[in-house]
Amino acid sequence: MNQEALWSTRYRDAGDDYLFGTEPNRFLAHRHELLSNGSTALSVADGEGRNSVWLAEQGLEVTAIELSAVAVEKARRLALGRKMDVRFLQADMFAPGWPPAELHNAFDWVVGIFIQFVGPEWRERQFDVMKQLTRPGGRILLQGYTQKQLEYGTGGPSAVENLYTPELLEEAFADWEIEELVEYEEDITEGKAHKGKSALIGMVARKPE
């Protein structure tokens, strides 16, 4: 089963419920004042829209990229219910030639929340795409799980190589200004898929002008 079919099945099986809930990720939401440093945002692997719709509610012009057609449809429904305008794109960020030229250097914020569905062989490409999307002086915001998350089993990938360490992110964004890099543990409730004590890491990094 390919990734689109795999994730569409997961989102479809949730029925009318939202697999990761409808509220924004807490690390993202707690930085709402910082988000005023910009007017455009892109949410990658956006899922069912909880983060992109919230970003639009903060007054940003928002684009969301998601592989699963089922997730995009549910995200559109969420945006409609909250009377928010989000540009939803069903796209594979790993496809050859992606992102298209019009999206290069286009966004003040590029947001990746729990996007650890890829292993090390694809992670460099994933981060490179996100860097291409960010305008000079813009920022990437990441939230993910650390390797200790395997002890908790409350969400995220089961493969240790998919999980972040501070050293991994410092190396990946060595040519950017890392404004925040925090490793912590917290009880989270994000739908049925992320629930309970979790080992987390968050980063905000600024692209050179």
C-alpha positions as CSV (number, residue, x, y, z in Angstrom):
1,M,0.0,0.0,0.0
2,N,1.4,3.4,-1.0
3,Q,1.6,6.4,1.4
4,E,-1.5,8.1,-0.1
5,A,-3.6,4.9,0.3
6,L,-2.2,4.2,3.7
7,W,-3.1,7.6,5.1
8,S,-6.4,7.9,3.3
9,T,-7.4,4.6,4.9
10,R,-6.5,5.9,8.4
11,Y,-8.4,9.1,7.9
12,R,-11.4,7.4,6.3
13,D,-11.5,4.8,9.2
14,A,-11.9,7.7,11.6
15,G,-15.3,8.4,10.1
16,D,-16.7,11.8,11.0
17,D,-14.1,12.1,13.8
18,Y,-10.8,13.8,13.2
19,L,-7.9,11.4,13.8
20,F,-5.7,14.1,15.4
21,G,-8.5,16.3,16.6
22,T,-9.5,19.7,15.4
23,E,-7.5,21.9,17.8
24,P,-4.0,23.2,16.8
25,N,-0.8,21.6,18.0
26,R,0.1,23.2,21.3
27,F,3.7,24.0,20.5
28,L,2.4,25.9,17.4
29,A,-0.5,27.6,19.3
30,H,1.8,28.9,22.1
31,R,3.8,30.8,19.5
32,H,0.9,32.8,18.1
33,E,2.5,36.1,18.9
34,L,5.6,35.2,17.0
35,L,3.5,34.4,14.0
36,S,2.6,38.0,13.6
37,N,6.1,38.3,12.0
38,G,4.7,37.5,8.7
39,S,1.6,37.3,6.6
40,T,1.8,34.0,4.7
41,A,2.1,30.4,6.0
42,L,2.3,26.9,4.6
43,S,1.5,23.8,6.5
44,V,3.1,20.6,5.1
45,A,1.6,17.2,5.6
46,D,-1.3,19.1,7.0
47,G,-3.6,16.2,7.5
48,E,-7.2,17.1,8.3
49,G,-6.6,20.8,8.6
50,R,-6.4,21.4,12.4
51,N,-3.2,23.5,12.1
52,S,-3.8,25.2,8.7
53,V,-7.3,26.4,9.8
54,W,-5.9,27.7,13.1
55,L,-3.2,29.6,11.2
56,A,-5.9,31.2,9.0
57,E,-7.7,32.2,12.2
58,Q,-4.6,34.1,13.2
59,G,-5.0,36.3,10.2
60,L,-2.4,34.6,8.0
61,E,-2.8,33.8,4.3
62,V,-2.5,30.0,4.4
63,T,-1.7,27.2,2.0
64,A,-1.8,23.6,3.1
65,I,-0.1,20.6,1.4
66,E,-1.4,17.1,2.0
67,L,-1.0,13.8,0.2
68,S,-4.2,12.1,1.2
69,A,-7.4,13.1,-0.7
70,V,-9.5,12.0,2.2
71,A,-7.7,14.3,4.6
72,V,-7.9,17.2,2.2
73,E,-11.7,16.8,2.0
74,K,-12.0,16.7,5.8
75,A,-9.8,19.7,6.1
76,R,-11.9,21.6,3.6
77,R,-15.0,20.7,5.7
78,L,-13.3,22.0,8.8
79,A,-12.3,25.3,7.2
80,L,-15.9,25.8,5.9
81,G,-17.3,25.1,9.3
82,R,-15.0,27.8,10.8
83,K,-15.6,30.2,7.9
84,M,-11.9,30.3,7.1
85,D,-10.3,30.5,3.7
86,V,-7.4,28.1,3.2
87,R,-5.8,27.1,-0.1
88,F,-5.6,23.3,0.1
89,L,-3.4,21.4,-2.3
90,Q,-3.3,17.6,-2.6
91,A,0.4,17.0,-3.5
92,D,3.3,14.8,-2.9
93,M,6.2,16.9,-1.6
94,F,8.6,14.1,-2.6
95,A,7.5,14.1,-6.2
96,P,10.2,15.0,-8.8
97,G,10.2,18.7,-9.6
98,W,8.2,19.7,-6.5
99,P,7.7,22.4,-5.2
100,P,6.7,24.3,-8.3
101,A,8.5,27.5,-9.1
102,E,5.7,29.8,-7.9
103,L,6.0,28.3,-4.4
104,H,9.8,28.9,-4.1
105,N,10.6,31.5,-1.4
106,A,6.9,32.2,-1.1
107,F,6.1,31.8,2.6
108,D,7.0,33.7,5.8
109,W,6.2,30.5,7.8
110,V,6.6,26.9,6.9
111,V,5.1,24.6,9.5
112,G,5.7,20.9,10.0
113,I,3.9,19.2,12.8
114,F,4.7,15.6,13.5
115,I,6.0,14.9,9.9
116,Q,8.2,12.0,11.0
117,F,6.6,9.5,8.6
118,V,9.8,9.4,6.6
119,G,13.2,7.7,7.5
120,P,16.6,9.2,7.2
121,E,16.8,8.4,3.5
122,W,14.0,10.9,2.8
123,R,14.4,13.4,5.6
124,E,17.1,15.5,3.9
125,R,14.8,15.9,0.9
126,Q,11.8,16.8,3.2
127,F,13.8,19.5,4.9
128,D,15.2,20.8,1.7
129,V,11.7,21.2,0.2
130,M,10.6,23.1,3.3
131,K,13.7,25.4,3.0
132,Q,12.9,26.1,-0.6
133,L,9.3,27.1,0.3
134,T,10.5,29.6,2.9
135,R,11.3,33.1,1.9
136,P,14.6,34.8,2.9
137,G,14.1,36.0,6.5
138,G,11.2,33.6,6.9
139,R,10.9,30.8,9.4
140,I,10.4,27.0,9.7
141,L,8.5,25.7,12.8
142,L,8.8,22.0,13.6
143,Q,7.3,19.9,16.3
144,G,8.2,16.2,16.6
145,Y,8.9,13.3,18.9
146,T,12.3,12.5,20.4
147,Q,13.7,8.9,20.6
148,K,12.4,8.6,24.2
149,Q,8.9,8.6,22.7
150,L,9.3,4.9,22.0
151,E,9.1,4.3,25.8
152,Y,5.7,6.0,26.0
153,G,4.1,4.7,22.8
154,T,1.5,7.4,22.8
155,G,1.8,8.4,19.1
156,G,4.3,8.8,16.4
157,P,6.5,6.3,14.4
158,S,7.8,3.1,15.9
159,A,11.1,3.4,14.0
160,V,13.8,5.1,16.1
161,E,15.6,6.4,13.1
162,N,12.5,8.5,12.2
163,L,12.7,10.4,15.5
164,Y,14.5,13.7,16.1
165,T,17.4,14.6,18.4
166,P,18.6,18.2,19.1
167,E,21.8,17.2,17.3
168,L,20.0,16.0,14.2
169,L,18.1,19.3,13.9
170,E,21.1,21.4,14.7
171,E,23.0,19.7,11.8
172,A,20.1,19.9,9.4
173,F,19.6,23.6,10.0
174,A,23.3,24.5,10.6
175,D,23.1,27.2,7.8
176,W,20.0,28.8,9.4
177,E,19.6,30.8,12.7
178,I,18.0,28.4,15.2
179,E,16.0,30.8,17.3
180,E,14.4,28.1,19.5
181,L,15.2,24.4,20.1
182,V,13.5,22.8,23.1
183,E,13.2,19.2,24.2
184,Y,10.6,18.4,26.8
185,E,7.9,16.0,28.0
186,E,4.2,16.8,28.2
187,D,0.8,15.2,28.3
188,I,-1.0,15.9,25.0
189,T,-4.4,15.1,23.7
190,E,-4.7,15.4,19.9
191,G,-7.6,13.3,18.8
192,K,-7.3,9.5,19.3
193,A,-3.9,9.2,17.6
194,H,-1.8,11.4,20.0
195,K,-2.8,11.0,23.6
196,G,-0.8,10.7,26.8
197,K,2.6,11.6,28.1
198,S,4.9,12.3,25.2
199,A,8.6,13.1,24.5
200,L,8.6,16.1,22.3
201,I,11.0,18.5,20.6
202,G,10.2,21.9,19.0
203,M,12.2,24.2,16.8
204,V,11.9,27.6,15.2
205,A,14.6,28.4,12.6
206,R,15.1,31.5,10.5
207,K,16.3,31.5,6.9
208,P,19.2,33.8,6.1
209,E,18.2,37.0,4.3
